[in-house]
Structures are given as structure tokens and as C-alpha cells.
Amino acid sequence: MSTPQDALPQALAYSDRARRCSDIIRQHIVNQHGGFWAAIRLSDGGSDGIPYELREHAIQYQLHEQQCAYIKIPLDDMSPAHAERYLRAVTQLYDAGMRLIDPDDPRQLFVSNRMEHHQ
């Protein structure tokens, strides 16, 4: 049995925050900010629009560390599907009382923002 949601295009199957996050990351890629960091609000997928050279700086300029996901801007793409999974994973970690740690420090655990790592 088909539901009205089944008729929706695939792009509409993702949350507004995931689509907004994807758009922001793609804009950073177009502006050649690959390798920099973006602070993406978990509430709505928005951002302050600033590409940060260091993750620590991205965290420092937010009101509260756990209001955002910190994404190392890739060189290629971040689809809405990828953003949906990543934002959901970060939200679940924060809800469980965990923190995301700096991925450049090999002694610390982090959540990858690469789609193939979330499958």
C-alpha cells in the first residue's frame, strides 16, 4: 500500500536541518574551504557561515559546544542523506552525555563525517 510520503521526491525525504546543512557545506566547498571546519547548529542545520581553520576555533565561537556539530569540510560533497545521518549520530552522542573529540588527536574518539563510515 502506497502512502503520500512514498510519492515525495527523495530530496524531500530528509529533514530541513539536513538539507540546510548540506547546502551550507556545499557552499563552503564551492568557496574552496575544503579542510576547514564548519559549526552546524543541531537545532536547524544552520551555521554562522564562518569557515574555521581549527576545530577548537569553531567550538570557541559558539554559545555552547553541544549546540553544534563540527564538520571538517570535505573537498567533494555532503549530500542531504549524508548530513541527515551525521547530524542524527551527533545528536545521539550528545543525548547520551558524550562529547565529540578532535579527530586530529589519535588518542581521542571521534565520529567521521564520511558517508561510507555510517553505513
C-alpha positions in Angstrom: 0.0 0.0 0.0 1.4 3.4 -1.0 1.4 6.3 1.3 1.5 10.0 0.4 5.1 10.2 1.7 6.1 7.4 -0.8 5.2 9.8 -3.6 7.5 12.5 -2.3 10.8 13.0 -4.3 13.8 11.6 -2.5 15.2 15.0 -1.7 12.2 15.9 0.4 12.6 12.7 2.5 15.3 14.5 4.6 14.8 17.0 7.4 15.1 20.7 6.8 18.1 20.8 9.0 19.8 18.1 6.9 19.1 19.9 3.6 20.3 23.2 5.1 23.5 21.6 6.5 24.1 20.1 3.0 23.6 23.4 1.3 26.0 25.2 3.7 28.7 22.6 3.4 28.3 22.6 -0.4 28.6 26.4 -0.4 31.8 26.1 1.6 33.2 23.6 -1.0 32.3 26.0 -3.8 34.2 28.7 -1.9 37.2 26.4 -1.7 37.1 26.0 2.1 37.8 22.2 2.0 39.8 21.2 5.0 38.4 24.0 7.2 35.7 23.4 9.9 32.0 24.5 9.9 29.9 24.7 13.0 26.4 23.4 12.1 23.6 24.1 14.6 21.8 20.9 15.6 18.5 22.7 16.1 18.1 23.8 12.5 21.1 22.9 10.4 22.2 26.5 10.1 25.6 28.0 10.6 27.4 31.2 11.4 28.8 30.9 7.9 32.4 31.1 9.0 35.0 28.5 7.8 37.3 27.9 10.8 40.9 26.8 10.3 40.8 24.8 13.5 38.0 22.8 15.2 38.9 24.4 18.5 38.1 27.9 17.0 34.8 26.6 15.7 33.9 25.5 19.2 35.2 28.6 20.9 32.9 30.9 18.9 29.7 29.0 19.7 27.5 29.8 22.7 27.7 26.1 23.8 29.8 23.4 22.3 26.9 20.8 22.2 24.6 23.1 20.3 26.5 22.3 17.1 28.1 19.5 15.1 31.6 20.3 13.8 32.2 19.2 10.3 35.5 19.2 8.6 34.5 20.5 5.2 35.2 17.8 2.6 36.6 18.5 -0.9 33.9 16.7 -2.7 30.3 16.7 -1.3 27.9 16.3 1.6 24.5 15.2 0.4 21.3 15.7 2.4 21.3 11.9 3.2 24.9 12.1 4.5 24.0 15.3 6.5 20.9 13.6 8.0 22.9 10.6 9.2 25.8 12.7 10.6 23.5 15.1 12.5 21.5 12.3 13.9 24.6 10.5 15.1 26.0 13.7 16.7 22.6 14.4 18.4 22.5 10.8 19.8 26.0 11.1 21.2 25.3 14.4 22.9 22.0 13.0 24.2 24.0 10.1 25.7 26.2 12.5 27.5 29.2 12.1 25.3 31.4 14.7 23.6 32.9 14.7 20.1 36.7 15.0 20.3 39.3 16.4 17.9 39.9 13.8 15.1 43.4 15.2 14.6 44.4 13.8 18.0 44.9 10.0 17.5 44.3 9.3 21.2 40.7 10.5 21.1 37.5 9.0 19.7 35.6 10.9 17.0 32.6 10.4 14.6 33.6 10.5 11.0 31.6 12.7 8.7 32.3 10.4 5.7 29.1 8.7 4.5 30.7 5.3 3.9 31.6 5.2 7.6 28.0 5.5 8.7 26.6 2.6 6.6 
